[in-house]
Each structure stands twice: as structure tokens, then as C-alpha cells.
């Protein structure tokens, strides 16, 4: 498995509209200490037809909320990381604060299931908020 910048993932709101995020980033999960977080990319929202673009721009990760390591063999074997050469990749659930280029804010939840030992309840993809909209229904993602 290889991680490279430019991954993309999508999620759907209750009314069928959707959002797609592209980008990459890193964070460190240091219990009880300030968290280093980087990242961002582009966002695009779509009407219920999934084709008509209703908004677009960039987003930036502005803060670390939490990371919970998932059970399984962490880090998984045979990972090639082209994003961060000194990072350790794990399956788990990360919650980050983000800011959109149009002035909006949100929370990005990244769920990552990298290895056969991680429970099936851990999905691969994102859910995300943008202002008052919760894109809660994840679409199988292609995370970096």
C-alpha cells in the first residue's frame, strides 16, 4: 500500500447533497501535549444529482481534536508513505478542525482501516461538517 498526496474522499448530507475533499496532511498524537497538525486541500460541494457543483475552494486543517488508535497490527506491514517519511501510519479515528476558503468552518473525521486485523466497524473514508451542514453518510474513500 502506498500513500501519496492528493487522496480524495466524499460524504453525503441528509438531503442527498455531497462534498468531496482532496488533499493530505499529518498529525502527531501525543497524549497530554500540544498536537502538531498540518494539511489541507480542495473541497467541492454538489447538488443531489452528484454532478452540479454548488461550491468549491480550499480548506486548511486548523486544529487537532482527537485520535483513537484502532485494534490491529499497527503499523501495518508494507506501507510506503510518500507524504511523511518519519511518520508512523495507524488504523484509527482522527477528528480535526478545518477552515474553508469561503469563511466556513467545520470538523473533519477521518476513519482509517488499513489492515486485516482491524475490526470491520472501522470504515475507510470521511465524514465532515461545513457550517451547519453535516455530511454524515460516508462514501467509500480513497484516502492518501
N, C-alpha and C positions, 0 to 999 in steps of 0.2 A: 504494500500500500504506500502511495506517495502523496504527500501534502504539498501543494503549491499555492501561491497567492491567486486569488480570483475565483474562489469557490462561490457557489450560489445556492440559495435555498429560498423557499416560498412558504407562505401561510395564508389561510383564508379567514375572513371575518364572518360573522354570523349572517350577514346579508348576501354572501357569495362574492363580495369584492375581495381582492387579494393584493399581497405585497411580495415583491422579490427583492432580496438583498444580495449583493455581491461584495466580495472583499476578503480581508483576512486580518489577523491580529494575534496578540499574545497576552497572557496574564500570568502572574505568579500567585499561587495560593499559599500564603504564609500565615498560618494561624496566629491571630492576635497582633499582627503587624500590618502596616500600610501595604496595600496591594499595588503592584506595578501593572498597568494595563495600557495596551496600545491597540490601535485598529480602526477600521472604518472601511468605507467603500461607497457603493452607489445603492440607491433604492429606487424602486419604480412601483407605483400602485396601478391596479387595473380594475375596470368595471366588471360586472358579473359575467360578461362574455369571455373574460380572460385575455382579450386582445386589445381593447380600447384602453390606452394609457390615460390615467386621470391625474397623475403627478409623478415627478421624478426629481432627483437631486443626489446629493451626497449625504453621508452620515458619518459621525465620529463617535467612537467609544469614549465616554467621559468619566466612567467610574465602574468600579468593581463592587458587586453586591455580595455574591457568594459562589462557591464551587463545592460540590459534593461528589467525591470520588465514587464511582460505581464498582461493585464487586467484579472480580475477574482478574486475569493475569495482566497487571499493569506494570510497566508499559507493555503493550502488545509487541510480539516479535516482528521483525522485518518491516519496520516503519522507516520511510525515507522522508525527512522533514526539510523541505526547501524554503520554509518560512522562517524558522528559528533554529540555528544549528546547535545551540546549547539548551534547548527546551526538552522537557520530558512530556510525552503525549500520554493522556489517560482517557479512558471512558468515564463519563460523568455528566453532571448537570451544572452549567455555568449560567449565572444571572448577571447581566451588565447593564449599566445605564448608557443611553445613547442620545445624541443630539442630531437633529436633521437640519439640512442647509436651509430649509424654508422657515426655520424658527421653532419647529415642533420638537417635542421630546418624547422619549419612550424608554421601554425596558426590553432588552433582547435576551431571550432564554435559548441557550444552545444545549441540545441534548445530543450526546455522542456515544454510540455503541460501536466500539472498534474491534471487539474480539469475541470469539466463540464462548468464552466464559462469562460474559456479561448477560444479565437477565434480559429476556425479550421485552420486559416492561420499559426498558430504556430504548427510546426511539432514536433514530438518526435524523436530525433536522432542527428547525427553529420554531418558536412562537415569538411574536413581537407585538408591542403596542406602539401606536403613533397617535399622540394626543389622546383623544377619548375613544379611539378605535382599538379593539383587541383582536388581532389576527391570531386566534387561538387554535385553529384547526390546521395542524402542520401538514405539509406536503413532503413526501419522502425527499430528503435533501441531498445535495452534492456539496457537503461542507468541505473546505480546503483540507 
